Amino acid sequence: MSLDRTDVEKIAHLARLNIAEQDIQEYAENLSDILNLVDQMQAINTDDVTPMAHPMDAIQRLRIDEVTEGNQRDLLQTVAPAVEAGLFQVPKVIE
């Protein structure tokens, strides 16, 4: 697929991009090259290719989910400016 100057101008308008006049032809060529590459990739038969989530057979090592720090709410509320019924009070920011 080949894009011309008017196609690039329409795309730039829709994307709200300001492209300099001298750069429009280069954009048209680059976008045409990208679309040609996509056409080539779509032409490849991938029926026997198994989809995969990641190209590497890596397993993500996760840490054990365990509590490392106890509840310190009471301690933290002793220095809080405003507390009510065990909850921190914060100033209203949306009216």
Distance bins in CASP14 RR format, pairs under 12 A and 6 or more apart:
PFRMAT RR
TARGET T0000
AUTHOR 0000-0000-0000
RMODE 2
METHOD distances of the structure
MODEL  1
1 7 0 0 0 0 1 0 0 0 0 0 0
1 28 0 0 0 0 0 1 0 0 0 0 0
1 31 0 0 0 0 1 0 0 0 0 0 0
1 32 1 0 0 1 0 0 0 0 0 0 0
1 33 0 0 0 0 0 1 0 0 0 0 0
1 34 0 0 0 0 1 0 0 0 0 0 0
1 35 1 0 1 0 0 0 0 0 0 0 0
1 36 1 0 0 1 0 0 0 0 0 0 0
1 37 0 0 0 0 0 1 0 0 0 0 0
1 38 0 0 0 0 1 0 0 0 0 0 0
1 39 1 0 0 1 0 0 0 0 0 0 0
1 40 0 0 0 0 0 1 0 0 0 0 0
1 42 0 0 0 0 0 1 0 0 0 0 0
2 8 0 0 0 0 0 1 0 0 0 0 0
2 28 0 0 0 0 1 0 0 0 0 0 0
2 29 0 0 0 0 1 0 0 0 0 0 0
2 30 0 0 0 0 0 1 0 0 0 0 0
2 31 0 0 0 0 1 0 0 0 0 0 0
2 32 1 0 1 0 0 0 0 0 0 0 0
2 33 0 0 0 0 1 0 0 0 0 0 0
2 34 0 0 0 0 0 1 0 0 0 0 0
2 35 0 0 0 0 1 0 0 0 0 0 0
2 36 0 0 0 0 1 0 0 0 0 0 0
2 39 0 0 0 0 0 1 0 0 0 0 0
3 9 0 0 0 0 0 1 0 0 0 0 0
3 10 0 0 0 0 1 0 0 0 0 0 0
3 11 1 0 0 1 0 0 0 0 0 0 0
3 12 0 0 0 0 0 1 0 0 0 0 0
3 24 0 0 0 0 0 1 0 0 0 0 0
3 25 0 0 0 0 0 1 0 0 0 0 0
3 26 0 0 0 0 0 1 0 0 0 0 0
3 27 0 0 0 0 1 0 0 0 0 0 0
3 28 1 0 1 0 0 0 0 0 0 0 0
3 29 0 0 0 0 1 0 0 0 0 0 0
3 30 0 0 0 0 1 0 0 0 0 0 0
3 31 1 0 1 0 0 0 0 0 0 0 0
3 32 1 0 1 0 0 0 0 0 0 0 0
3 33 0 0 0 0 1 0 0 0 0 0 0
3 34 0 0 0 0 1 0 0 0 0 0 0
3 35 1 0 0 1 0 0 0 0 0 0 0
3 36 0 0 0 0 0 1 0 0 0 0 0
4 10 0 0 0 0 0 1 0 0 0 0 0
4 11 0 0 0 0 0 1 0 0 0 0 0
4 24 0 0 0 0 1 0 0 0 0 0 0
4 25 0 0 0 0 1 0 0 0 0 0 0
4 27 0 0 0 0 0 1 0 0 0 0 0
4 28 1 0 0 1 0 0 0 0 0 0 0
4 29 0 0 0 0 0 1 0 0 0 0 0
4 31 0 0 0 0 0 1 0 0 0 0 0
4 32 0 0 0 0 1 0 0 0 0 0 0
5 11 0 0 0 0 0 1 0 0 0 0 0
5 12 0 0 0 0 0 1 0 0 0 0 0
5 19 0 0 0 0 0 1 0 0 0 0 0
5 21 0 0 0 0 1 0 0 0 0 0 0
5 22 0 0 0 0 0 1 0 0 0 0 0
5 23 0 0 0 0 0 1 0 0 0 0 0
5 24 1 0 1 0 0 0 0 0 0 0 0
5 25 1 0 0 1 0 0 0 0 0 0 0
5 26 0 0 0 0 0 1 0 0 0 0 0
5 27 0 0 0 0 1 0 0 0 0 0 0
5 28 1 0 0 1 0 0 0 0 0 0 0
5 29 0 0 0 0 0 1 0 0 0 0 0
5 31 0 0 0 0 0 1 0 0 0 0 0
5 32 0 0 0 0 0 1 0 0 0 0 0
6 12 0 0 0 0 0 1 0 0 0 0 0
6 13 0 0 0 0 0 1 0 0 0 0 0
6 24 0 0 0 0 1 0 0 0 0 0 0
6 25 0 0 0 0 0 1 0 0 0 0 0
6 28 0 0 0 0 1 0 0 0 0 0 0
7 13 0 0 0 0 0 1 0 0 0 0 0
7 14 0 0 0 0 0 1 0 0 0 0 0
7 24 0 0 0 0 1 0 0 0 0 0 0
7 25 0 0 0 0 0 1 0 0 0 0 0
7 27 0 0 0 0 1 0 0 0 0 0 0
7 28 1 0 0 1 0 0 0 0 0 0 0
7 29 0 0 0 0 0 1 0 0 0 0 0
7 31 1 0 0 1 0 0 0 0 0 0 0
7 32 0 0 0 0 1 0 0 0 0 0 0
7 35 0 0 0 0 0 1 0 0 0 0 0
8 14 0 0 0 0 0 1 0 0 0 0 0
8 15 0 0 0 0 0 1 0 0 0 0 0
8 17 0 0 0 0 1 0 0 0 0 0 0
8 19 1 0 0 1 0 0 0 0 0 0 0
8 20 0 0 0 0 0 1 0 0 0 0 0
8 21 0 0 0 0 0 1 0 0 0 0 0
8 23 0 0 0 0 1 0 0 0 0 0 0
8 24 1 0 1 0 0 0 0 0 0 0 0
8 25 0 0 0 0 1 0 0 0 0 0 0
8 26 0 0 0 0 1 0 0 0 0 0 0
8 27 1 0 1 0 0 0 0 0 0 0 0
8 28 1 0 1 0 0 0 0 0 0 0 0
8 29 0 0 0 0 1 0 0 0 0 0 0
8 30 0 0 0 0 1 0 0 0 0 0 0
8 31 1 0 0 1 0 0 0 0 0 0 0
8 32 0 0 0 0 1 0 0 0 0 0 0
8 35 0 0 0 0 0 1 0 0 0 0 0
9 15 0 0 0 0 0 1 0 0 0 0 0
9 17 0 0 0 0 0 1 0 0 0 0 0
9 18 0 0 0 0 0 1 0 0 0 0 0
9 19 1 0 0 1 0 0 0 0 0 0 0
9 20 0 0 0 0 0 1 0 0 0 0 0
9 21 0 0 0 0 1 0 0 0 0 0 0
9 23 0 0 0 0 0 1 0 0 0 0 0
9 24 1 0 0 1 0 0 0 0 0 0 0
9 25 0 0 0 0 0 1 0 0 0 0 0
9 27 0 0 0 0 1 0 0 0 0 0 0
9 28 0 0 0 0 1 0 0 0 0 0 0
9 31 0 0 0 0 0 1 0 0 0 0 0
10 17 0 0 0 0 0 1 0 0 0 0 0
10 19 0 0 0 0 0 1 0 0 0 0 0
10 24 0 0 0 0 0 1 0 0 0 0 0
10 27 0 0 0 0 0 1 0 0 0 0 0
10 28 0 0 0 0 0 1 0 0 0 0 0
10 31 0 0 0 0 0 1 0 0 0 0 0
11 17 1 0 0 1 0 0 0 0 0 0 0
11 19 0 0 0 0 1 0 0 0 0 0 0
11 24 0 0 0 0 0 1 0 0 0 0 0
11 27 0 0 0 0 1 0 0 0 0 0 0
11 28 0 0 0 0 1 0 0 0 0 0 0
11 30 0 0 0 0 0 1 0 0 0 0 0
11 31 1 0 0 1 0 0 0 0 0 0 0
11 32 0 0 0 0 0 1 0 0 0 0 0
11 35 0 0 0 0 0 1 0 0 0 0 0
12 18 1 0 0 1 0 0 0 0 0 0 0
12 19 1 0 1 0 0 0 0 0 0 0 0
12 20 0 0 0 0 0 1 0 0 0 0 0
12 21 0 0 0 0 0 1 0 0 0 0 0
12 23 0 0 0 0 1 0 0 0 0 0 0
12 24 1 0 0 1 0 0 0 0 0 0 0
12 27 1 0 0 1 0 0 0 0 0 0 0
12 28 0 0 0 0 0 1 0 0 0 0 0
12 31 0 0 0 0 0 1 0 0 0 0 0
13 19 0 0 0 0 1 0 0 0 0 0 0
13 24 0 0 0 0 0 1 0 0 0 0 0
15 27 0 0 0 0 0 1 0 0 0 0 0
15 31 0 0 0 0 0 1 0 0 0 0 0
17 23 0 0 0 0 0 1 0 0 0 0 0
17 24 0 0 0 0 0 1 0 0 0 0 0
17 27 0 0 0 0 1 0 0 0 0 0 0
18 24 0 0 0 0 0 1 0 0 0 0 0
19 25 0 0 0 0 0 1 0 0 0 0 0
19 26 0 0 0 0 1 0 0 0 0 0 0
19 27 1 0 0 1 0 0 0 0 0 0 0
19 28 0 0 0 0 0 1 0 0 0 0 0
19 30 0 0 0 0 0 1 0 0 0 0 0
19 31 0 0 0 0 0 1 0 0 0 0 0
20 26 0 0 0 0 1 0 0 0 0 0 0
20 27 0 0 0 0 1 0 0 0 0 0 0
21 27 0 0 0 0 0 1 0 0 0 0 0
23 29 0 0 0 0 0 1 0 0 0 0 0
23 30 0 0 0 0 1 0 0 0 0 0 0
23 31 0 0 0 0 0 1 0 0 0 0 0
24 30 0 0 0 0 0 1 0 0 0 0 0
24 31 0 0 0 0 0 1 0 0 0 0 0
25 31 0 0 0 0 0 1 0 0 0 0 0
25 32 0 0 0 0 0 1 0 0 0 0 0
26 32 0 0 0 0 0 1 0 0 0 0 0
26 33 0 0 0 0 0 1 0 0 0 0 0
27 33 0 0 0 0 0 1 0 0 0 0 0
27 34 0 0 0 0 0 1 0 0 0 0 0
28 34 0 0 0 0 0 1 0 0 0 0 0
28 35 0 0 0 0 0 1 0 0 0 0 0
29 35 0 0 0 0 0 1 0 0 0 0 0
29 36 0 0 0 0 0 1 0 0 0 0 0
30 36 0 0 0 0 0 1 0 0 0 0 0
30 37 0 0 0 0 0 1 0 0 0 0 0
31 37 0 0 0 0 0 1 0 0 0 0 0
31 38 0 0 0 0 0 1 0 0 0 0 0
32 38 0 0 0 0 0 1 0 0 0 0 0
32 39 0 0 0 0 0 1 0 0 0 0 0
33 39 0 0 0 0 0 1 0 0 0 0 0
33 40 0 0 0 0 0 1 0 0 0 0 0
34 40 0 0 0 0 0 1 0 0 0 0 0
34 41 0 0 0 0 0 1 0 0 0 0 0
35 41 0 0 0 0 0 1 0 0 0 0 0
35 42 0 0 0 0 0 1 0 0 0 0 0
36 42 0 0 0 0 0 1 0 0 0 0 0
36 43 0 0 0 0 0 1 0 0 0 0 0
37 43 0 0 0 0 0 1 0 0 0 0 0
37 44 0 0 0 0 0 1 0 0 0 0 0
38 44 0 0 0 0 0 1 0 0 0 0 0
46 52 0 0 0 0 0 1 0 0 0 0 0
52 58 0 0 0 0 0 1 0 0 0 0 0
53 59 0 0 0 0 0 1 0 0 0 0 0
53 60 0 0 0 0 0 1 0 0 0 0 0
54 60 0 0 0 0 1 0 0 0 0 0 0
69 75 0 0 0 0 0 1 0 0 0 0 0
69 76 0 0 0 0 0 1 0 0 0 0 0
70 76 0 0 0 0 0 1 0 0 0 0 0
71 77 0 0 0 0 0 1 0 0 0 0 0
71 86 0 0 0 0 0 1 0 0 0 0 0
72 78 0 0 0 0 0 1 0 0 0 0 0
72 79 0 0 0 0 0 1 0 0 0 0 0
72 80 0 0 0 0 0 1 0 0 0 0 0
73 79 0 0 0 0 0 1 0 0 0 0 0
73 80 0 0 0 0 1 0 0 0 0 0 0
73 83 0 0 0 0 1 0 0 0 0 0 0
73 86 1 0 0 1 0 0 0 0 0 0 0
73 87 0 0 0 0 1 0 0 0 0 0 0
73 88 0 0 0 0 1 0 0 0 0 0 0
74 80 0 0 0 0 0 1 0 0 0 0 0
74 83 0 0 0 0 1 0 0 0 0 0 0
74 86 0 0 0 0 1 0 0 0 0 0 0
74 88 0 0 0 0 0 1 0 0 0 0 0
75 83 0 0 0 0 0 1 0 0 0 0 0
76 83 0 0 0 0 1 0 0 0 0 0 0
76 86 0 0 0 0 0 1 0 0 0 0 0
76 87 0 0 0 0 0 1 0 0 0 0 0
76 88 0 0 0 0 1 0 0 0 0 0 0
77 83 1 0 1 0 0 0 0 0 0 0 0
77 84 0 0 0 0 1 0 0 0 0 0 0
77 85 0 0 0 0 0 1 0 0 0 0 0
77 86 1 0 0 1 0 0 0 0 0 0 0
77 87 0 0 0 0 1 0 0 0 0 0 0
77 88 1 0 0 1 0 0 0 0 0 0 0
77 89 0 0 0 0 0 1 0 0 0 0 0
78 86 0 0 0 0 0 1 0 0 0 0 0
78 88 0 0 0 0 0 1 0 0 0 0 0
79 88 0 0 0 0 0 1 0 0 0 0 0
80 86 0 0 0 0 1 0 0 0 0 0 0
80 87 0 0 0 0 1 0 0 0 0 0 0
80 88 1 0 1 0 0 0 0 0 0 0 0
80 89 1 0 0 1 0 0 0 0 0 0 0
80 90 0 0 0 0 1 0 0 0 0 0 0
81 88 0 0 0 0 1 0 0 0 0 0 0
81 89 1 0 0 1 0 0 0 0 0 0 0
81 90 0 0 0 0 1 0 0 0 0 0 0
81 91 0 0 0 0 1 0 0 0 0 0 0
82 88 1 0 0 1 0 0 0 0 0 0 0
82 89 1 1 0 0 0 0 0 0 0 0 0
82 90 1 0 0 1 0 0 0 0 0 0 0
82 91 0 0 0 0 1 0 0 0 0 0 0
82 92 0 0 0 0 0 1 0 0 0 0 0
83 89 1 0 0 1 0 0 0 0 0 0 0
83 90 0 0 0 0 0 1 0 0 0 0 0
84 90 0 0 0 0 0 1 0 0 0 0 0
END
